[in-house]
Amino acid sequence: MGRILPAAPALPAIPAIPALPSLSVALRAMESLLLSGGQRTARRNAWTAVLEDRRRAKDRVETEHVLEAVSEAPSRAT
């Protein structure tokens, strides 16, 4: 008759690997390690100012387009 084979040994438990943090979380962690609190605040304030300047520039361009469209439209007062 056939031989009975021994059961295969159980595989060792593999610990769960935690999810990798997002790039922004990793960069903020590095920033906190490398920069003092004042430098970090100044850097964030500068970035906020850059974003606000971009928003104002976009609004200015949109306003220019509207004004050009209005100035090119024929007058209704005839």
mmCIF file of the N, C-alpha and C atoms, coordinates in Angstrom:
data_MODEL
# 
_entry.id   MODEL 
# 
loop_
_atom_site.group_PDB 
_atom_site.id 
_atom_site.type_symbol 
_atom_site.label_atom_id 
_atom_site.label_alt_id 
_atom_site.label_comp_id 
_atom_site.label_asym_id 
_atom_site.label_entity_id 
_atom_site.label_seq_id 
_atom_site.pdbx_PDB_ins_code 
_atom_site.Cartn_x 
_atom_site.Cartn_y 
_atom_site.Cartn_z 
_atom_site.occupancy 
_atom_site.B_iso_or_equiv 
_atom_site.pdbx_formal_charge 
_atom_site.auth_seq_id 
_atom_site.auth_comp_id 
_atom_site.auth_asym_id 
_atom_site.auth_atom_id 
_atom_site.pdbx_PDB_model_num 
ATOM 1   N N  . MET A 1 1  ? 0.818   -1.177  0.000   1.00 0.00 ? 1  MET A N  1 
ATOM 2   C CA . MET A 1 1  ? 0.000   0.000   0.000   1.00 0.00 ? 1  MET A CA 1 
ATOM 3   C C  . MET A 1 1  ? 0.866   1.246   0.000   1.00 0.00 ? 1  MET A C  1 
ATOM 4   N N  . GLY A 1 2  ? 0.164   2.414   -0.020  1.00 0.00 ? 2  GLY A N  1 
ATOM 5   C CA . GLY A 1 2  ? 0.903   3.669   -0.101  1.00 0.00 ? 2  GLY A CA 1 
ATOM 6   C C  . GLY A 1 2  ? 1.490   4.098   1.234   1.00 0.00 ? 2  GLY A C  1 
ATOM 7   N N  . ARG A 1 3  ? 2.574   4.832   1.145   1.00 0.00 ? 3  ARG A N  1 
ATOM 8   C CA . ARG A 1 3  ? 3.196   5.340   2.365   1.00 0.00 ? 3  ARG A CA 1 
ATOM 9   C C  . ARG A 1 3  ? 2.487   6.602   2.823   1.00 0.00 ? 3  ARG A C  1 
ATOM 10  N N  . ILE A 1 4  ? 2.424   6.829   4.089   1.00 0.00 ? 4  ILE A N  1 
ATOM 11  C CA . ILE A 1 4  ? 1.848   8.054   4.639   1.00 0.00 ? 4  ILE A CA 1 
ATOM 12  C C  . ILE A 1 4  ? 2.996   9.034   4.853   1.00 0.00 ? 4  ILE A C  1 
ATOM 13  N N  . LEU A 1 5  ? 2.869   10.179  4.209   1.00 0.00 ? 5  LEU A N  1 
ATOM 14  C CA . LEU A 1 5  ? 3.918   11.199  4.330   1.00 0.00 ? 5  LEU A CA 1 
ATOM 15  C C  . LEU A 1 5  ? 3.680   12.044  5.572   1.00 0.00 ? 5  LEU A C  1 
ATOM 16  N N  . PRO A 1 6  ? 4.748   12.492  6.220   1.00 0.00 ? 6  PRO A N  1 
ATOM 17  C CA . PRO A 1 6  ? 4.578   13.344  7.399   1.00 0.00 ? 6  PRO A CA 1 
ATOM 18  C C  . PRO A 1 6  ? 4.014   14.705  6.965   1.00 0.00 ? 6  PRO A C  1 
ATOM 19  N N  . ALA A 1 7  ? 3.260   15.330  7.863   1.00 0.00 ? 7  ALA A N  1 
ATOM 20  C CA . ALA A 1 7  ? 2.670   16.647  7.575   1.00 0.00 ? 7  ALA A CA 1 
ATOM 21  C C  . ALA A 1 7  ? 3.781   17.682  7.424   1.00 0.00 ? 7  ALA A C  1 
ATOM 22  N N  . ALA A 1 8  ? 3.557   18.627  6.526   1.00 0.00 ? 8  ALA A N  1 
ATOM 23  C CA . ALA A 1 8  ? 4.536   19.692  6.310   1.00 0.00 ? 8  ALA A CA 1 
ATOM 24  C C  . ALA A 1 8  ? 4.577   20.584  7.548   1.00 0.00 ? 8  ALA A C  1 
ATOM 25  N N  . PRO A 1 9  ? 5.755   21.034  7.926   1.00 0.00 ? 9  PRO A N  1 
ATOM 26  C CA . PRO A 1 9  ? 5.842   21.910  9.102   1.00 0.00 ? 9  PRO A CA 1 
ATOM 27  C C  . PRO A 1 9  ? 5.115   23.237  8.824   1.00 0.00 ? 9  PRO A C  1 
ATOM 28  N N  . ALA A 1 10 ? 4.503   23.785  9.864   1.00 0.00 ? 10 ALA A N  1 
ATOM 29  C CA . ALA A 1 10 ? 3.783   25.061  9.728   1.00 0.00 ? 10 ALA A CA 1 
ATOM 30  C C  . ALA A 1 10 ? 4.780   26.173  9.443   1.00 0.00 ? 10 ALA A C  1 
ATOM 31  N N  . LEU A 1 11 ? 4.362   27.091  8.620   1.00 0.00 ? 11 LEU A N  1 
ATOM 32  C CA . LEU A 1 11 ? 5.224   28.242  8.312   1.00 0.00 ? 11 LEU A CA 1 
ATOM 33  C C  . LEU A 1 11 ? 5.276   29.164  9.514   1.00 0.00 ? 11 LEU A C  1 
ATOM 34  N N  . PRO A 1 12 ? 6.420   29.787  9.749   1.00 0.00 ? 12 PRO A N  1 
ATOM 35  C CA . PRO A 1 12 ? 6.515   30.710  10.882  1.00 0.00 ? 12 PRO A CA 1 
ATOM 36  C C  . PRO A 1 12 ? 5.630   31.939  10.626  1.00 0.00 ? 12 PRO A C  1 
ATOM 37  N N  . ALA A 1 13 ? 5.103   32.500  11.679  1.00 0.00 ? 13 ALA A N  1 
ATOM 38  C CA . ALA A 1 13 ? 4.252   33.687  11.554  1.00 0.00 ? 13 ALA A CA 1 
ATOM 39  C C  . ALA A 1 13 ? 5.095   34.863  11.090  1.00 0.00 ? 13 ALA A C  1 
ATOM 40  N N  . ILE A 1 14 ? 4.575   35.580  10.133  1.00 0.00 ? 14 ILE A N  1 
ATOM 41  C CA . ILE A 1 14 ? 5.259   36.768  9.609   1.00 0.00 ? 14 ILE A CA 1 
ATOM 42  C C  . ILE A 1 14 ? 4.583   37.989  10.216  1.00 0.00 ? 14 ILE A C  1 
ATOM 43  N N  . PRO A 1 15 ? 5.344   38.839  10.899  1.00 0.00 ? 15 PRO A N  1 
ATOM 44  C CA . PRO A 1 15 ? 4.713   40.009  11.501  1.00 0.00 ? 15 PRO A CA 1 
ATOM 45  C C  . PRO A 1 15 ? 4.153   40.936  10.415  1.00 0.00 ? 15 PRO A C  1 
ATOM 46  N N  . ALA A 1 16 ? 3.045   41.573  10.737  1.00 0.00 ? 16 ALA A N  1 
ATOM 47  C CA . ALA A 1 16 ? 2.428   42.495  9.781   1.00 0.00 ? 16 ALA A CA 1 
ATOM 48  C C  . ALA A 1 16 ? 3.339   43.685  9.569   1.00 0.00 ? 16 ALA A C  1 
ATOM 49  N N  . ILE A 1 17 ? 3.455   44.093  8.341   1.00 0.00 ? 17 ILE A N  1 
ATOM 50  C CA . ILE A 1 17 ? 4.254   45.267  7.998   1.00 0.00 ? 17 ILE A CA 1 
ATOM 51  C C  . ILE A 1 17 ? 3.336   46.478  8.047   1.00 0.00 ? 17 ILE A C  1 
ATOM 52  N N  . PRO A 1 18 ? 3.661   47.475  8.857   1.00 0.00 ? 18 PRO A N  1 
ATOM 53  C CA . PRO A 1 18 ? 2.786   48.653  8.919   1.00 0.00 ? 18 PRO A CA 1 
ATOM 54  C C  . PRO A 1 18 ? 2.789   49.388  7.579   1.00 0.00 ? 18 PRO A C  1 
ATOM 55  N N  . ALA A 1 19 ? 1.684   50.045  7.284   1.00 0.00 ? 19 ALA A N  1 
ATOM 56  C CA . ALA A 1 19 ? 1.584   50.798  6.036   1.00 0.00 ? 19 ALA A CA 1 
ATOM 57  C C  . ALA A 1 19 ? 2.616   51.919  6.040   1.00 0.00 ? 19 ALA A C  1 
ATOM 58  N N  . LEU A 1 20 ? 3.192   52.179  4.898   1.00 0.00 ? 20 LEU A N  1 
ATOM 59  C CA . LEU A 1 20 ? 4.163   53.259  4.777   1.00 0.00 ? 20 LEU A CA 1 
ATOM 60  C C  . LEU A 1 20 ? 3.445   54.598  4.864   1.00 0.00 ? 20 LEU A C  1 
ATOM 61  N N  . PRO A 1 21 ? 4.025   55.561  5.550   1.00 0.00 ? 21 PRO A N  1 
ATOM 62  C CA . PRO A 1 21 ? 3.382   56.870  5.620   1.00 0.00 ? 21 PRO A CA 1 
ATOM 63  C C  . PRO A 1 21 ? 3.437   57.552  4.257   1.00 0.00 ? 21 PRO A C  1 
ATOM 64  N N  . SER A 1 22 ? 2.538   58.476  4.071   1.00 0.00 ? 22 SER A N  1 
ATOM 65  C CA . SER A 1 22 ? 2.544   59.201  2.805   1.00 0.00 ? 22 SER A CA 1 
ATOM 66  C C  . SER A 1 22 ? 3.812   60.048  2.726   1.00 0.00 ? 22 SER A C  1 
ATOM 67  N N  . LEU A 1 23 ? 4.117   60.510  1.541   1.00 0.00 ? 23 LEU A N  1 
ATOM 68  C CA . LEU A 1 23 ? 5.320   61.308  1.336   1.00 0.00 ? 23 LEU A CA 1 
ATOM 69  C C  . LEU A 1 23 ? 5.261   62.589  2.150   1.00 0.00 ? 23 LEU A C  1 
ATOM 70  N N  . SER A 1 24 ? 4.091   63.232  2.195   1.00 0.00 ? 24 SER A N  1 
ATOM 71  C CA . SER A 1 24 ? 4.001   64.489  2.943   1.00 0.00 ? 24 SER A CA 1 
ATOM 72  C C  . SER A 1 24 ? 4.229   64.261  4.433   1.00 0.00 ? 24 SER A C  1 
ATOM 73  N N  . VAL A 1 25 ? 3.723   63.147  4.973   1.00 0.00 ? 25 VAL A N  1 
ATOM 74  C CA . VAL A 1 25 ? 3.946   62.843  6.390   1.00 0.00 ? 25 VAL A CA 1 
ATOM 75  C C  . VAL A 1 25 ? 5.429   62.603  6.644   1.00 0.00 ? 25 VAL A C  1 
ATOM 76  N N  . ALA A 1 26 ? 6.062   61.883  5.751   1.00 0.00 ? 26 ALA A N  1 
ATOM 77  C CA . ALA A 1 26 ? 7.487   61.606  5.910   1.00 0.00 ? 26 ALA A CA 1 
ATOM 78  C C  . ALA A 1 26 ? 8.305   62.891  5.829   1.00 0.00 ? 26 ALA A C  1 
ATOM 79  N N  . LEU A 1 27 ? 7.952   63.782  4.909   1.00 0.00 ? 27 LEU A N  1 
ATOM 80  C CA . LEU A 1 27 ? 8.688   65.045  4.784   1.00 0.00 ? 27 LEU A CA 1 
ATOM 81  C C  . LEU A 1 27 ? 8.491   65.925  6.012   1.00 0.00 ? 27 LEU A C  1 
ATOM 82  N N  . ARG A 1 28 ? 7.269   65.954  6.549   1.00 0.00 ? 28 ARG A N  1 
ATOM 83  C CA . ARG A 1 28 ? 7.026   66.745  7.760   1.00 0.00 ? 28 ARG A CA 1 
ATOM 84  C C  . ARG A 1 28 ? 7.827   66.190  8.944   1.00 0.00 ? 28 ARG A C  1 
ATOM 85  N N  . ALA A 1 29 ? 7.934   64.879  9.016   1.00 0.00 ? 29 ALA A N  1 
ATOM 86  C CA . ALA A 1 29 ? 8.714   64.272  10.094  1.00 0.00 ? 29 ALA A CA 1 
ATOM 87  C C  . ALA A 1 29 ? 10.184  64.665  9.969   1.00 0.00 ? 29 ALA A C  1 
ATOM 88  N N  . MET A 1 30 ? 10.715  64.611  8.769   1.00 0.00 ? 30 MET A N  1 
ATOM 89  C CA . MET A 1 30 ? 12.108  65.016  8.548   1.00 0.00 ? 30 MET A CA 1 
ATOM 90  C C  . MET A 1 30 ? 12.282  66.496  8.858   1.00 0.00 ? 30 MET A C  1 
ATOM 91  N N  . GLU A 1 31 ? 11.315  67.299  8.447   1.00 0.00 ? 31 GLU A N  1 
ATOM 92  C CA . GLU A 1 31 ? 11.377  68.730  8.704   1.00 0.00 ? 31 GLU A CA 1 
ATOM 93  C C  . GLU A 1 31 ? 11.430  69.003  10.208  1.00 0.00 ? 31 GLU A C  1 
ATOM 94  N N  . SER A 1 32 ? 10.606  68.301  10.974  1.00 0.00 ? 32 SER A N  1 
ATOM 95  C CA . SER A 1 32 ? 10.576  68.538  12.419  1.00 0.00 ? 32 SER A CA 1 
ATOM 96  C C  . SER A 1 32 ? 11.885  68.124  13.072  1.00 0.00 ? 32 SER A C  1 
ATOM 97  N N  . LEU A 1 33 ? 12.557  67.121  12.509  1.00 0.00 ? 33 LEU A N  1 
ATOM 98  C CA . LEU A 1 33 ? 13.839  66.705  13.063  1.00 0.00 ? 33 LEU A CA 1 
ATOM 99  C C  . LEU A 1 33 ? 14.957  67.684  12.721  1.00 0.00 ? 33 LEU A C  1 
ATOM 100 N N  . LEU A 1 34 ? 14.901  68.254  11.524  1.00 0.00 ? 34 LEU A N  1 
ATOM 101 C CA . LEU A 1 34 ? 16.006  69.078  11.046  1.00 0.00 ? 34 LEU A CA 1 
ATOM 102 C C  . LEU A 1 34 ? 15.874  70.556  11.377  1.00 0.00 ? 34 LEU A C  1 
ATOM 103 N N  . LEU A 1 35 ? 14.655  71.058  11.468  1.00 0.00 ? 35 LEU A N  1 
ATOM 104 C CA . LEU A 1 35 ? 14.468  72.491  11.656  1.00 0.00 ? 35 LEU A CA 1 
ATOM 105 C C  . LEU A 1 35 ? 13.935  72.791  13.044  1.00 0.00 ? 35 LEU A C  1 
ATOM 106 N N  . SER A 1 36 ? 14.355  73.929  13.559  1.00 0.00 ? 36 SER A N  1 
ATOM 107 C CA . SER A 1 36 ? 13.787  74.352  14.842  1.00 0.00 ? 36 SER A CA 1 
ATOM 108 C C  . SER A 1 36 ? 12.382  74.887  14.601  1.00 0.00 ? 36 SER A C  1 
ATOM 109 N N  . GLY A 1 37 ? 11.628  75.112  15.655  1.00 0.00 ? 37 GLY A N  1 
ATOM 110 C CA . GLY A 1 37 ? 10.245  75.558  15.535  1.00 0.00 ? 37 GLY A CA 1 
ATOM 111 C C  . GLY A 1 37 ? 10.100  76.855  14.765  1.00 0.00 ? 37 GLY A C  1 
ATOM 112 N N  . GLY A 1 38 ? 10.972  77.827  15.023  1.00 0.00 ? 38 GLY A N  1 
ATOM 113 C CA . GLY A 1 38 ? 10.887  79.114  14.341  1.00 0.00 ? 38 GLY A CA 1 
ATOM 114 C C  . GLY A 1 38 ? 11.131  78.998  12.846  1.00 0.00 ? 38 GLY A C  1 
ATOM 115 N N  . GLN A 1 39 ? 12.100  78.204  12.475  1.00 0.00 ? 39 GLN A N  1 
ATOM 116 C CA . GLN A 1 39 ? 12.393  78.016  11.050  1.00 0.00 ? 39 GLN A CA 1 
ATOM 117 C C  . GLN A 1 39 ? 11.231  77.313  10.359  1.00 0.00 ? 39 GLN A C  1 
ATOM 118 N N  . ARG A 1 40 ? 10.643  76.353  11.030  1.00 0.00 ? 40 ARG A N  1 
ATOM 119 C CA . ARG A 1 40 ? 9.523   75.611  10.455  1.00 0.00 ? 40 ARG A CA 1 
ATOM 120 C C  . ARG A 1 40 ? 8.336   76.545  10.228  1.00 0.00 ? 40 ARG A C  1 
ATOM 121 N N  . THR A 1 41 ? 8.062   77.398  11.206  1.00 0.00 ? 41 THR A N  1 
ATOM 122 C CA . THR A 1 41 ? 6.957   78.357  11.081  1.00 0.00 ? 41 THR A CA 1 
ATOM 123 C C  . THR A 1 41 ? 7.223   79.331  9.942   1.00 0.00 ? 41 THR A C  1 
ATOM 124 N N  . ALA A 1 42 ? 8.439   79.830  9.847   1.00 0.00 ? 42 ALA A N  1 
ATOM 125 C CA . ALA A 1 42 ? 8.790   80.778  8.780   1.00 0.00 ? 42 ALA A CA 1 
ATOM 126 C C  . ALA A 1 42 ? 8.642   80.119  7.412   1.00 0.00 ? 42 ALA A C  1 
ATOM 127 N N  . ARG A 1 43 ? 9.057   78.875  7.312   1.00 0.00 ? 43 ARG A N  1 
ATOM 128 C CA . ARG A 1 43 ? 8.953   78.162  6.022   1.00 0.00 ? 43 ARG A CA 1 
ATOM 129 C C  . ARG A 1 43 ? 7.496   77.968  5.620   1.00 0.00 ? 43 ARG A C  1 
ATOM 130 N N  . ARG A 1 44 ? 6.659   77.590  6.572   1.00 0.00 ? 44 ARG A N  1 
ATOM 131 C CA . ARG A 1 44 ? 5.234   77.412  6.269   1.00 0.00 ? 44 ARG A CA 1 
ATOM 132 C C  . ARG A 1 44 ? 4.578   78.736  5.920   1.00 0.00 ? 44 ARG A C  1 
ATOM 133 N N  . ASN A 1 45 ? 4.948   79.798  6.623   1.00 0.00 ? 45 ASN A N  1 
ATOM 134 C CA . ASN A 1 45 ? 4.399   81.118  6.301   1.00 0.00 ? 45 ASN A CA 1 
ATOM 135 C C  . ASN A 1 45 ? 4.795   81.546  4.892   1.00 0.00 ? 45 ASN A C  1 
ATOM 136 N N  . ALA A 1 46 ? 6.037   81.268  4.518   1.00 0.00 ? 46 ALA A N  1 
ATOM 137 C CA . ALA A 1 46 ? 6.496   81.618  3.170   1.00 0.00 ? 46 ALA A CA 1 
ATOM 138 C C  . ALA A 1 46 ? 5.709   80.839  2.118   1.00 0.00 ? 46 ALA A C  1 
ATOM 139 N N  . TRP A 1 47 ? 5.463   79.557  2.359   1.00 0.00 ? 47 TRP A N  1 
ATOM 140 C CA . TRP A 1 47 ? 4.708   78.749  1.396   1.00 0.00 ? 47 TRP A CA 1 
ATOM 141 C C  . TRP A 1 47 ? 3.271   79.242  1.293   1.00 0.00 ? 47 TRP A C  1 
ATOM 142 N N  . THR A 1 48 ? 2.675   79.627  2.411   1.00 0.00 ? 48 THR A N  1 
ATOM 143 C CA . THR A 1 48 ? 1.322   80.174  2.397   1.00 0.00 ? 48 THR A CA 1 
ATOM 144 C C  . THR A 1 48 ? 1.282   81.455  1.568   1.00 0.00 ? 48 THR A C  1 
ATOM 145 N N  . ALA A 1 49 ? 2.303   82.289  1.693   1.00 0.00 ? 49 ALA A N  1 
ATOM 146 C CA . ALA A 1 49 ? 2.373   83.523  0.909   1.00 0.00 ? 49 ALA A CA 1 
ATOM 147 C C  . ALA A 1 49 ? 2.490   83.213  -0.584  1.00 0.00 ? 49 ALA A C  1 
ATOM 148 N N  . VAL A 1 50 ? 3.264   82.203  -0.940  1.00 0.00 ? 50 VAL A N  1 
ATOM 149 C CA . VAL A 1 50 ? 3.399   81.803  -2.345  1.00 0.00 ? 50 VAL A CA 1 
ATOM 150 C C  . VAL A 1 50 ? 2.048   81.369  -2.902  1.00 0.00 ? 50 VAL A C  1 
ATOM 151 N N  . LEU A 1 51 ? 1.323   80.550  -2.142  1.00 0.00 ? 51 LEU A N  1 
ATOM 152 C CA . LEU A 1 51 ? 0.013   80.086  -2.610  1.00 0.00 ? 51 LEU A CA 1 
ATOM 153 C C  . LEU A 1 51 ? -0.967  81.250  -2.766  1.00 0.00 ? 51 LEU A C  1 
ATOM 154 N N  . GLU A 1 52 ? -0.919  82.202  -1.848  1.00 0.00 ? 52 GLU A N  1 
ATOM 155 C CA . GLU A 1 52 ? -1.801  83.373  -1.929  1.00 0.00 ? 52 GLU A CA 1 
ATOM 156 C C  . GLU A 1 52 ? -1.443  84.234  -3.143  1.00 0.00 ? 52 GLU A C  1 
ATOM 157 N N  . ASP A 1 53 ? -0.154  84.399  -3.414  1.00 0.00 ? 53 ASP A N  1 
ATOM 158 C CA . ASP A 1 53 ? 0.266   85.150  -4.606  1.00 0.00 ? 53 ASP A CA 1 
ATOM 159 C C  . ASP A 1 53 ? -0.225  84.474  -5.880  1.00 0.00 ? 53 ASP A C  1 
ATOM 160 N N  . ARG A 1 54 ? -0.156  83.160  -5.932  1.00 0.00 ? 54 ARG A N  1 
ATOM 161 C CA . ARG A 1 54 ? -0.645  82.431  -7.111  1.00 0.00 ? 54 ARG A CA 1 
ATOM 162 C C  . ARG A 1 54 ? -2.145  82.620  -7.294  1.00 0.00 ? 54 ARG A C  1 
ATOM 163 N N  . ARG A 1 55 ? -2.875  82.586  -6.171  1.00 0.00 ? 55 ARG A N  1 
ATOM 164 C CA . ARG A 1 55 ? -4.328  82.775  -6.247  1.00 0.00 ? 55 ARG A CA 1 
ATOM 165 C C  . ARG A 1 55 ? -4.666  84.174  -6.748  1.00 0.00 ? 55 ARG A C  1 
ATOM 166 N N  . ARG A 1 56 ? -3.955  85.188  -6.240  1.00 0.00 ? 56 ARG A N  1 
ATOM 167 C CA . ARG A 1 56 ? -4.212  86.560  -6.697  1.00 0.00 ? 56 ARG A CA 1 
ATOM 168 C C  . ARG A 1 56 ? -3.862  86.727  -8.171  1.00 0.00 ? 56 ARG A C  1 
ATOM 169 N N  . ALA A 1 57 ? -2.778  86.112  -8.616  1.00 0.00 ? 57 ALA A N  1 
ATOM 170 C CA . ALA A 1 57 ? -2.399  86.203  -10.031 1.00 0.00 ? 57 ALA A CA 1 
ATOM 171 C C  . ALA A 1 57 ? -3.461  85.557  -10.912 1.00 0.00 ? 57 ALA A C  1 
ATOM 172 N N  . LYS A 1 58 ? -3.986  84.424  -10.490 1.00 0.00 ? 58 LYS A N  1 
ATOM 173 C CA . LYS A 1 58 ? -5.050  83.757  -11.251 1.00 0.00 ? 58 LYS A CA 1 
ATOM 174 C C  . LYS A 1 58 ? -6.289  84.636  -11.323 1.00 0.00 ? 58 LYS A C  1 
ATOM 175 N N  . ASP A 1 59 ? -6.667  85.235  -10.177 1.00 0.00 ? 59 ASP A N  1 
ATOM 176 C CA . ASP A 1 59 ? -7.824  86.136  -10.166 1.00 0.00 ? 59 ASP A CA 1 
ATOM 177 C C  . ASP A 1 59 ? -7.602  87.337  -11.085 1.00 0.00 ? 59 ASP A C  1 
ATOM 178 N N  . ARG A 1 60 ? -6.383  87.871  -11.095 1.00 0.00 ? 60 ARG A N  1 
ATOM 179 C CA . ARG A 1 60 ? -6.065  89.023  -11.939 1.00 0.00 ? 60 ARG A CA 1 
ATOM 180 C C  . ARG A 1 60 ? -6.200  88.669  -13.417 1.00 0.00 ? 60 ARG A C  1 
ATOM 181 N N  . VAL A 1 61 ? -5.723  87.503  -13.815 1.00 0.00 ? 61 VAL A N  1 
ATOM 182 C CA . VAL A 1 61 ? -5.822  87.076  -15.211 1.00 0.00 ? 61 VAL A CA 1 
ATOM 183 C C  . VAL A 1 61 ? -7.290  86.891  -15.600 1.00 0.00 ? 61 VAL A C  1 
ATOM 184 N N  . GLU A 1 62 ? -8.068  86.271  -14.712 1.00 0.00 ? 62 GLU A N  1 
ATOM 185 C CA . GLU A 1 62 ? -9.492  86.080  -15.011 1.00 0.00 ? 62 GLU A CA 1 
ATOM 186 C C  . GLU A 1 62 ? -10.211 87.415  -15.148 1.00 0.00 ? 62 GLU A C  1 
ATOM 187 N N  . THR A 1 63 ? -9.869  88.374  -14.299 1.00 0.00 ? 63 THR A N  1 
ATOM 188 C CA . THR A 1 63 ? -10.477 89.708  -14.371 1.00 0.00 ? 63 THR A CA 1 
ATOM 189 C C  . THR A 1 63 ? -10.105 90.392  -15.678 1.00 0.00 ? 63 THR A C  1 
ATOM 190 N N  . GLU A 1 64 ? -8.855  90.268  -16.100 1.00 0.00 ? 64 GLU A N  1 
ATOM 191 C CA . GLU A 1 64 ? -8.427  90.862  -17.373 1.00 0.00 ? 64 GLU A CA 1 
ATOM 192 C C  . GLU A 1 64 ? -9.226  90.281  -18.540 1.00 0.00 ? 64 GLU A C  1 
ATOM 193 N N  . HIS A 1 65 ? -9.453  88.971  -18.521 1.00 0.00 ? 65 HIS A N  1 
ATOM 194 C CA . HIS A 1 65 ? -10.223 88.339  -19.599 1.00 0.00 ? 65 HIS A CA 1 
ATOM 195 C C  . HIS A 1 65 ? -11.656 88.866  -19.625 1.00 0.00 ? 65 HIS A C  1 
ATOM 196 N N  . VAL A 1 66 ? -12.249 89.033  -18.461 1.00 0.00 ? 66 VAL A N  1 
ATOM 197 C CA . VAL A 1 66 ? -13.620 89.551  -18.395 1.00 0.00 ? 66 VAL A CA 1 
ATOM 198 C C  . VAL A 1 66 ? -13.658 90.979  -18.904 1.00 0.00 ? 66 VAL A C  1 
ATOM 199 N N  . LEU A 1 67 ? -12.720 91.812  -18.485 1.00 0.00 ? 67 LEU A N  1 
ATOM 200 C CA . LEU A 1 67 ? -12.701 93.215  -18.932 1.00 0.00 ? 67 LEU A CA 1 
ATOM 201 C C  . LEU A 1 67 ? -12.476 93.318  -20.438 1.00 0.00 ? 67 LEU A C  1 
ATOM 202 N N  . GLU A 1 68 ? -11.625 92.469  -20.982 1.00 0.00 ? 68 GLU A N  1 
ATOM 203 C CA . GLU A 1 68 ? -11.397 92.473  -22.435 1.00 0.00 ? 68 GLU A CA 1 
ATOM 204 C C  . GLU A 1 68 ? -12.661 92.047  -23.171 1.00 0.00 ? 68 GLU A C  1 
ATOM 205 N N  . ALA A 1 69 ? -13.364 91.061  -22.673 1.00 0.00 ? 69 ALA A N  1 
ATOM 206 C CA . ALA A 1 69 ? -14.590 90.600  -23.304 1.00 0.00 ? 69 ALA A CA 1 
ATOM 207 C C  . ALA A 1 69 ? -15.660 91.678  -23.266 1.00 0.00 ? 69 ALA A C  1 
ATOM 208 N N  . VAL A 1 70 ? -15.752 92.386  -22.162 1.00 0.00 ? 70 VAL A N  1 
ATOM 209 C CA . VAL A 1 70 ? -16.745 93.449  -22.039 1.00 0.00 ? 70 VAL A CA 1 
ATOM 210 C C  . VAL A 1 70 ? -16.404 94.613  -22.954 1.00 0.00 ? 70 VAL A C  1 
ATOM 211 N N  . SER A 1 71 ? -15.133 94.965  -23.053 1.00 0.00 ? 71 SER A N  1 
ATOM 212 C CA . SER A 1 71 ? -14.745 96.116  -23.879 1.00 0.00 ? 71 SER A CA 1 
ATOM 213 C C  . SER A 1 71 ? -14.901 95.805  -25.366 1.00 0.00 ? 71 SER A C  1 
ATOM 214 N N  . GLU A 1 72 ? -14.844 94.546  -25.763 1.00 0.00 ? 72 GLU A N  1 
ATOM 215 C CA . GLU A 1 72 ? -14.986 94.174  -27.163 1.00 0.00 ? 72 GLU A CA 1 
ATOM 216 C C  . GLU A 1 72 ? -16.434 93.968  -27.557 1.00 0.00 ? 72 GLU A C  1 
ATOM 217 N N  . ALA A 1 73 ? -17.337 93.843  -26.592 1.00 0.00 ? 73 ALA A N  1 
ATOM 218 C CA . ALA A 1 73 ? -18.757 93.620  -26.894 1.00 0.00 ? 73 ALA A CA 1 
ATOM 219 C C  . ALA A 1 73 ? -19.353 94.909  -27.466 1.00 0.00 ? 73 ALA A C  1 
ATOM 220 N N  . PRO A 1 74 ? -20.276 94.782  -28.437 1.00 0.00 ? 74 PRO A N  1 
ATOM 221 C CA . PRO A 1 74 ? -20.897 95.979  -28.989 1.00 0.00 ? 74 PRO A CA 1 
ATOM 222 C C  . PRO A 1 74 ? -21.760 96.668  -27.939 1.00 0.00 ? 74 PRO A C  1 
ATOM 223 N N  . SER A 1 75 ? -21.820 97.990  -28.054 1.00 0.00 ? 75 SER A N  1 
ATOM 224 C CA . SER A 1 75 ? -22.588 98.771  -27.087 1.00 0.00 ? 75 SER A CA 1 
ATOM 225 C C  . SER A 1 75 ? -24.071 98.534  -27.296 1.00 0.00 ? 75 SER A C  1 
ATOM 226 N N  . ARG A 1 76 ? -24.849 98.461  -26.222 1.00 0.00 ? 76 ARG A N  1 
ATOM 227 C CA . ARG A 1 76 ? -26.289 98.270  -26.310 1.00 0.00 ? 76 ARG A CA 1 
ATOM 228 C C  . ARG A 1 76 ? -27.024 99.603  -26.392 1.00 0.00 ? 76 ARG A C  1 
ATOM 229 N N  . ALA A 1 77 ? -26.351 100.680 -26.114 1.00 0.00 ? 77 ALA A N  1 
ATOM 230 C CA . ALA A 1 77 ? -26.996 102.003 -26.132 1.00 0.00 ? 77 ALA A CA 1 
ATOM 231 C C  . ALA A 1 77 ? -27.001 102.553 -27.550 1.00 0.00 ? 77 ALA A C  1 
ATOM 232 N N  . THR A 1 78 ? -27.998 102.187 -28.326 1.00 0.00 ? 78 THR A N  1 
ATOM 233 C CA . THR A 1 78 ? -28.119 102.703 -29.702 1.00 0.00 ? 78 THR A CA 1 
ATOM 234 C C  . THR A 1 78 ? -29.436 103.367 -29.932 1.00 0.00 ? 78 THR A C  1 
# 
